[in-house]
Amino acid sequence: MEHKIVMAGFGGQGIMAIGQLTTYAGMVEGKHVSWLPSYGPEMRGGTANCAVIISDTPVSAPTVTASTAGIIMNAPSLDKFEPEALPGAKFFINSSLIDRKIQRDDIEGFYIPVNDIAAEIGNPKVANIVMLGAFLEITKVVSPETVLKVFTKVFGENKAKFIPMNQKAMEEGSKYAKKQRVNA
């Protein structure tokens, strides 16, 4: 199975961080991986996206021109990447910031109010991790346990103190996604 994932939003929303976490977790789980970042002209506040490929077979190219899944954190990213998705793709939409639904009927949409959930658990900075938890609950691309295991490998040992907050954020995202899937 090959997962071609686009993760996109504004610079500063932690898009590259969740891309790196997912990719590193895939590598630790023995999968073939690729992570290709792309930044707009401004870092914070500009556009940022990354292409992540997690596969059971070697990855031939790091680019994602047709995605099987998307983590979409802002409206401009939805406008840009929705047309490029493969039929059957699963798109995870930050409904805290995006007020429109997916326009294609051949893509499955999951609307997660990640900013609101992150604020409820006490740290608005973990909205990206809430989204990652929702994404992993539905797609099972990598395990959340592996993501937590590689956290310090990606961010350094001095960030280990943030693991409990990030674990809580992933759990809340996972719970919301489960609830949304049951109600669909």
Residue pairs with C-beta under 8 A, 6 or more apart in sequence:
1 55
1 56
2 53
2 54
2 55
2 56
2 57
2 59
2 68
3 52
3 53
3 54
3 55
3 68
3 69
3 139
3 141
4 51
4 52
4 53
4 64
4 66
4 67
4 68
4 69
4 86
5 22
5 51
5 52
5 53
5 54
5 64
5 67
5 68
5 69
5 70
5 71
5 141
6 49
6 50
6 51
6 52
6 64
6 67
6 69
6 70
6 71
6 81
6 84
7 15
7 18
7 19
7 22
7 49
7 50
7 52
7 70
7 71
7 73
8 15
8 47
8 48
8 49
8 50
8 70
8 71
8 72
8 73
8 74
8 77
8 80
8 81
9 15
9 47
9 48
9 49
9 71
9 72
9 73
9 74
9 77
9 94
9 128
10 44
10 45
10 46
10 47
10 48
10 73
10 74
11 39
11 40
11 42
11 43
11 44
11 45
11 46
11 47
11 48
12 43
12 44
12 45
12 48
13 48
13 73
13 74
13 127
13 128
14 125
14 127
14 128
14 129
15 48
15 49
15 50
15 71
15 73
15 128
16 37
16 48
16 50
17 128
17 154
17 155
18 71
18 128
18 129
18 131
18 132
19 35
19 37
19 50
19 52
20 35
20 154
21 132
21 147
21 150
21 151
21 154
22 52
22 54
22 132
22 141
22 142
22 147
23 33
23 34
23 35
23 52
23 54
24 33
24 150
24 153
24 154
25 142
25 143
25 146
25 147
25 149
25 150
26 32
26 33
26 54
26 141
26 142
27 33
28 146
28 149
28 150
29 142
29 143
29 146
31 54
31 55
31 56
31 142
32 53
32 54
32 55
32 56
32 57
32 58
32 59
33 52
33 53
33 54
33 55
33 59
34 51
34 52
34 53
34 59
34 61
34 62
35 50
35 51
35 52
35 62
36 50
36 51
36 52
36 62
36 63
36 64
37 48
37 49
37 50
38 48
38 49
38 50
38 51
39 46
39 47
39 48
40 46
40 47
40 48
47 76
47 77
49 77
49 81
51 62
51 63
51 64
52 64
53 59
53 62
53 64
54 141
54 142
65 84
66 84
66 85
66 86
67 81
67 84
67 85
67 86
67 89
68 85
68 86
68 88
68 89
68 90
69 89
69 90
69 91
69 92
69 135
69 139
69 141
70 81
70 82
70 85
70 89
70 90
70 91
70 92
71 92
71 131
71 132
71 135
72 78
72 81
72 82
72 91
72 92
72 93
72 94
72 98
73 94
73 97
73 114
73 127
73 128
73 131
74 94
74 97
74 98
75 97
75 98
75 99
75 100
78 91
78 93
78 98
78 100
78 102
82 91
82 102
82 103
82 104
82 107
83 104
85 91
85 104
85 107
87 106
87 107
88 106
88 107
88 108
89 107
89 108
90 107
90 108
90 110
90 138
90 139
91 102
91 107
91 108
91 109
91 110
92 110
92 112
92 131
92 134
92 135
92 138
93 101
93 102
93 109
93 110
93 111
93 112
94 112
94 113
94 114
94 115
94 127
94 131
95 111
95 112
95 113
95 114
96 113
96 114
96 115
96 116
96 127
97 115
101 109
101 111
102 109
110 134
110 138
110 177
110 180
110 181
111 180
112 130
112 131
112 134
112 173
112 176
112 177
112 180
113 176
114 127
114 128
114 130
114 131
114 134
114 173
115 124
115 127
117 127
117 130
117 169
117 172
117 173
117 176
118 124
118 125
118 126
118 127
118 129
118 130
118 169
120 172
121 130
121 165
121 168
121 169
121 172
122 165
123 165
123 169
126 165
126 166
126 169
129 166
129 169
129 170
129 173
130 169
130 170
130 172
130 173
130 176
131 173
132 147
132 170
132 173
133 144
133 169
133 170
133 171
133 172
133 173
133 174
133 177
134 173
134 174
134 176
134 177
135 141
135 173
135 177
136 142
136 143
136 144
136 147
136 170
136 174
137 173
137 174
137 177
137 178
138 177
138 181
144 167
144 170
144 171
144 174
147 170
148 163
148 166
148 167
148 170
151 159
151 160
151 162
151 163
151 166
152 159
152 160
152 163
155 162
